[in-house]
Amino acid sequence: MSGNSENVSINGVPVDSAGSPSPAVAAVRELLRQRAVDTGLIGAADGDEAVTAAIDQLLDREVRVPSASADECRRYYDSNRESFRSGDLVFVRHILFQVTPGIPLDRLRRKAERTLAAVSTAPEKFENFARTLSNCPSGQHGGNLGQIGRGETVPEFEQTVFGHGSIGILPHLVKTRYGFHIVVIDRRVDGTVLAFEAVRERIAAMLTARVQQTALRQYVSLLAGQAEIRGIDLDPAAVPLLQ
């Protein structure tokens, strides 16, 4: 995805990406705003708050998402039983390199990777690195997050720390919505697998959300194919608005 926010336009309307995570997100929002205007959900001059509400209405009305069936939920459960456990605990330390406006992502990643290499070579210096480099308040305590149970962190972090049985410094960075993490798992306490009935609604919501993401991306792709887009290559699959 590429583009300069100064010359991005949708159907001749300039896209202002100020305050948006990226020009691509701003472009998708403008694409949806124009569709909401065309369908009478909003006026062309309405403000940001009205635009956001209108986009929500638009997606609810025009993007049809079937709910996951009981059979689909059962098949997913049978294939992923270990993901549905109760009482699992991990004792974790981390160093967070936070994504913030104005800091190039590649530069931040390289800094995190250099620190991971240094920590892997000298694990005894982890606490010092956490105190001096981490953007998380836990850095003041050497990066110690204490014990973490399932459902207590963002999904991408949880998937990593509970998705395997390793102990020690993870050999790769963990990418979350907050940034890049260097993670140490000091200890694990295993729980028990939950019964299907206890997690059926959770599975249904998750599977339905996956279908929704695909439907949203297809919808944006359809609108983009019908629009005159200048200054950016729009890839709906990579747009945070739809994730």
N, C-alpha and C positions, 0 to 999 in steps of 0.2 A: 504494500500500500504506500502510495506516495502522494505528495501534494503540498502546495504552499498556500496557507490560509489567505494570503493576500490576493490570490487570483482564482480561488475556487468559486464556482457558481453552479447552481442547479436551475435549469430552464431560464437562464439569464439573470437569476437573482443571486447577488453576491452572498457568500457564506461567511459570516463572522464567527470565528472559532474562539474568540476571547471568552474565557471562563469555561470552555469545554475541554475535556481531557485530550482531544486531538482534532485536527481538521476533519478526519473521517467521521467521527462521532457527530460533529457539527453538521456535516454534509447529510448524514442519514436523518438527523433531526429535521433539517430543512426539507428533505424529500418527503418525510411524513407530514410535516406541517402543510406543505402544498397539497398533499392528498386530502388532508383534513379540510382545507379551504374548499377544494373542488367538490367535496361531498357535503358541504354545508354545515359541517360541525363547528366551524370557527370562521370569524371574519379575517380578512387579509391583514388588518391592522391590529389585531388583538395581541396582547402582551404574553410574556413568557409563561406565566402561571396558567393562563387560558390555553396556551399551546400545549403544555404538558398534559393537561386534563383531556384535551381534544385528541391527542395522540393515543392516550390510554383508551379512550372510547373507540377510536378508529381500529386499533388492534383487536380489541374485544369483539368488534362487529365483523371485521373482514378476515381475521385469521382464525380459522376453525381448528380446534385441537381436540381430537377424540381422547377420552379417558382410557387409561390402561385397564385391560380386562383382568379378571381374577386369574385366568390361566397364564397370562403374561407375567403377572406378579408372582405366581407360584414358580414358574420356570426361572425367573430371575433369582428368587430366594434359593431354590435348589442349587443353582450354579454359584451362589455367592454367600453361602451360609456363614462363613467366617467373618463376613463384613457386618453381621448382625449379632453383636455380642453385648453382654451387659457386665459391667464390673471391671472391664479392661482398664488398666492404668499404665501410664508411662511417666517416668520421671525425666524431665527434659530441661536442657539448657540451650540457649540459642543466641546468635548475634544477628541483628536485623539491619540490613542496609535498605533504608526506606526510600521508596519512589516518591519524589517530590517535584513540583513544577520547576522547570529550569535546569534540572540535572539530566544530562543525556543518559538514556537507559544503558547503552553499551559501556559507557564509562563506569557507571555504577556496578554493572555486572563484572567488569574486569577487576574492579577494586575488591568486590566480594570474592572472586575467584582467587586473587592473590592472597587474600586473608585466609581463605580455606586451605590453600597450600601451606601457608605458614603455620596454621593451627595444626594441620595434620602432621607436620614435621616436629612440632613442639607442643603437644597437647597440654602440657603444664602451664602454658601461657594463655590458655583459653580465657580465663577470668579477666586477665589484664586487657586482652583484645576486646572483650565484651564491655568492659568499663570505659574504654577509650573510643570505641568505634560504633557500638550498637545504638540505634535510634529508638530502642524500646526501653521503657522505664526499668525493665529487669536488668539492664546493663549495670545499674548501680549495685546490683547483687550478683555480679559476675555472670549475668545472663540466665540465672536460674528462674525457671518458670514453675518449679515444684512439680507436683503430680497433676496430670491432665487425664480426664476421662473423655470418652466419646461424646461428641456434641458440644464440647466446651471451646472449640477453636473453629476457625474457618475451614470449610470442607477440604480445600487443597492442602492445608497443613495437616489436618487429621488423617487424610488418606495416606500421607507419607509416613507419619510416625506410627500409625497402627497397621499399615499395609504390609509389614514384614516383621521378622523377629530379630532383627539385628540390634546389637548393642554397640555403643561407642559413637565416634564422629561419623556422620553420614558422608560418603565420598563425593556427594554432589550437592549443589545448592538447591534449596527448596524455594520455588517461586510461588508467591501468593499475591493477592491483591494489594498487599502492603509493601512488597518489595522482595528482596532476596535474603534468605535465611541460611546461616550456617547452624546446623543442628547436631546436638550431642544427646544421645539417649543413654541415660545412666542405668536405668532399671526398668523392668516390665513386670506387671502383675496380671496374669491371665484371668479373665472372667468366664462366663458361660454363654453358649449360643442361645439366642432368644427364639421362641416358637414363632411359626409363621403368622399366626393370628395376632401376635403382639406387634408385628412390624408391617403387616399388610398395607395399612393406610400410608405408612411412610414410603414403602416401595411404590405404591400407586402414584403418589405425589411426585416422586423422583422420576419415574418413567414418563409420566405426563409432561413434566418439565422438559425432559429431553426432546420429546416430540414437539413441544411448543417452540423450543429454540430452532429446530430444523424448519418448522413452518414459518417462523418469523424471518429467518434468513432467506427462505424462498420468496416470501412476500416482498422483502426489500429488494431482492434481485429482480423481481418482476417490475417493480416500480422504477428501479434504476435503468432497466432495459428500455423503458418507455420514455425516459427523461433525457434531456440534453445536459450532460455533466461535463464540466470543464475544470481542468486544473488538478484532478485527482483520479486515481484508479481505485474505485470503490469495491472493497471486498467485504461483503456483509458478514462472512464467517469470522472475520477478525475484528469486528466492531464491538467494543465493550458494551454499548447500549443494548445489545442483544444477548449478553452473557449473564 
